[in-house]
Amino acid sequence: MKKILLSMIAAVCLSASAFAQAHSDRITLGVGLLYENGLDATLSWEHETKYHNAWEYFVNGYLKWDECASCGHICPDSFWKNYRTWGVGAAYKPCVVRGRNHYGNVRIGASVGSNTDKFLGGFHVGYEHNFALRKGWVLYVQAKCDLMVPDREDLFREGIVIGFKIPTLKQ
């Protein structure tokens, strides 16, 4: 009887902890630098499914700065008003690496947006490594490569993004 009771308690504890990791939602905010002279900011909602696979729905802003023609260095006008884009999209992130307090996902997605003049589409591929923090927070580092079409000003955007994933409240 004692073994059955201990087995039942262990099964309930294991199933409760396994359920706590699956189907969680997070708000993410990431900022990074992209080649060449690019600043990237992404705000997204992530829904994690089984085994750390996830779906991400995001809004992205991109800014490319340049040296000012008149003064020869980067000034506020050449930083903020040079070239800007925005986009909305979705990405699927299958988990490829799992560890005790970390896991890694491949990020595959697409987006649509504008460079303030015309339509811009994007295809996104990258790798994201996540580090579990306290209270459900996650620190992530993302290596990304974006293919932007039909604009030739920034055909490829490659770089590193660092951000946080903040858990949402469950109802």
C-alpha positions in Angstrom: 0.0 0.0 0.0 2.9 2.3 0.9 4.5 1.8 -2.5 1.2 2.4 -4.4 0.7 5.7 -2.5 4.3 6.9 -3.1 3.9 5.9 -6.8 0.7 7.9 -7.1 2.3 11.0 -5.4 5.3 10.7 -7.7 3.1 10.4 -10.8 1.1 13.5 -9.8 4.2 15.6 -9.1 5.8 14.5 -12.4 2.7 15.2 -14.5 2.1 18.6 -12.8 5.7 19.7 -13.6 5.5 18.4 -17.1 2.2 20.3 -17.7 3.7 23.5 -16.3 6.3 23.6 -19.1 3.9 22.9 -22.0 1.5 25.3 -23.7 2.9 28.4 -22.0 2.5 31.9 -23.5 5.2 34.6 -23.3 5.6 38.2 -24.4 9.1 38.7 -25.9 11.2 41.8 -26.4 14.5 41.6 -28.2 17.0 44.2 -29.5 20.0 43.6 -31.6 22.6 44.8 -34.1 22.6 43.6 -37.7 25.2 43.8 -40.4 25.7 46.5 -41.8 24.9 49.4 -39.5 21.4 48.0 -38.6 19.4 48.2 -35.4 16.6 45.6 -34.9 13.8 45.6 -32.4 11.2 42.8 -32.1 8.1 42.6 -29.9 6.3 39.3 -30.1 3.9 36.8 -28.5 5.1 33.3 -28.3 3.0 30.2 -27.7 5.1 27.2 -26.6 3.8 23.8 -27.5 5.1 20.3 -26.5 8.8 19.8 -26.0 9.7 23.5 -26.3 8.5 23.8 -29.9 6.9 27.2 -30.3 4.9 29.6 -32.6 5.8 33.2 -32.6 3.7 36.2 -33.9 5.8 39.3 -34.1 6.1 43.0 -34.9 9.5 44.1 -36.1 11.2 47.5 -36.6 14.5 48.0 -38.3 16.7 51.1 -38.6 19.8 51.5 -40.7 22.1 54.4 -39.9 24.8 56.0 -42.0 27.5 58.7 -41.6 26.2 62.2 -42.2 27.4 63.7 -45.5 27.9 67.2 -44.0 29.7 66.4 -40.8 31.3 63.1 -41.5 30.1 61.2 -38.5 26.8 59.7 -37.2 24.5 62.5 -36.0 20.8 62.2 -34.9 19.5 62.9 -38.4 21.7 60.3 -40.1 20.8 57.8 -37.4 17.0 58.2 -37.0 16.1 59.3 -40.5 18.2 57.3 -42.9 16.4 54.0 -43.7 13.6 52.4 -41.7 11.3 49.4 -42.1 8.6 47.7 -40.1 6.9 44.3 -40.5 4.5 41.9 -39.0 4.8 38.1 -39.3 4.9 34.6 -37.9 7.6 32.1 -37.2 7.7 28.4 -36.3 10.4 27.4 -33.9 11.1 23.6 -33.5 13.3 22.7 -30.6 16.6 21.1 -31.6 18.6 21.2 -28.4 17.4 20.6 -24.8 19.3 20.8 -21.5 18.6 21.2 -17.9 18.0 25.0 -17.8 18.4 25.8 -21.5 17.1 24.8 -24.9 17.6 25.9 -28.5 15.2 26.5 -31.4 15.6 26.9 -35.1 13.5 29.9 -36.2 11.7 29.8 -39.6 9.3 32.5 -40.5 7.9 35.1 -42.9 6.7 38.7 -42.6 5.2 41.6 -44.6 5.7 45.3 -44.1 7.0 48.4 -45.6 10.1 50.6 -45.8 7.8 53.7 -45.5 7.6 53.9 -49.3 6.7 50.5 -50.7 5.8 46.9 -49.8 8.5 44.7 -48.2 8.4 41.0 -47.7 10.7 39.0 -45.5 11.8 35.4 -45.0 13.5 34.7 -41.7 15.8 31.9 -40.6 17.9 31.7 -37.5 18.8 29.9 -34.3 17.6 31.0 -30.9 19.1 29.7 -27.6 17.0 30.2 -24.4 18.2 30.3 -20.8 15.6 29.7 -18.1 15.5 32.3 -15.3 13.3 32.5 -12.2 9.6 33.0 -12.2 9.2 31.7 -15.8 11.4 34.5 -17.4 13.7 33.5 -20.2 16.8 35.2 -21.5 17.4 34.4 -25.2 20.2 35.0 -27.7 19.2 34.8 -31.4 21.4 34.6 -34.5 19.3 35.7 -37.4 19.3 36.0 -41.1 16.6 37.8 -42.9 16.0 37.9 -46.7 14.1 41.0 -47.6 12.4 41.3 -51.0 11.8 43.1 -53.4 14.0 45.9 -51.9 17.7 45.7 -52.8 18.8 48.3 -50.2 18.9 45.5 -47.5 18.6 42.2 -49.3 20.2 40.2 -46.4 20.2 41.2 -42.8 22.4 39.1 -40.5 23.1 39.7 -36.8 22.6 39.0 -33.2 19.5 39.8 -31.0 19.3 39.6 -27.2 16.1 39.7 -25.3 13.7 38.5 -22.6 10.6 36.4 -22.6 8.1 37.4 -20.0 5.4 34.8 -19.0 1.8 35.9 -19.3 -0.7 35.2 -16.6 -2.8 32.1 -17.0 -6.6 32.5 -16.6 
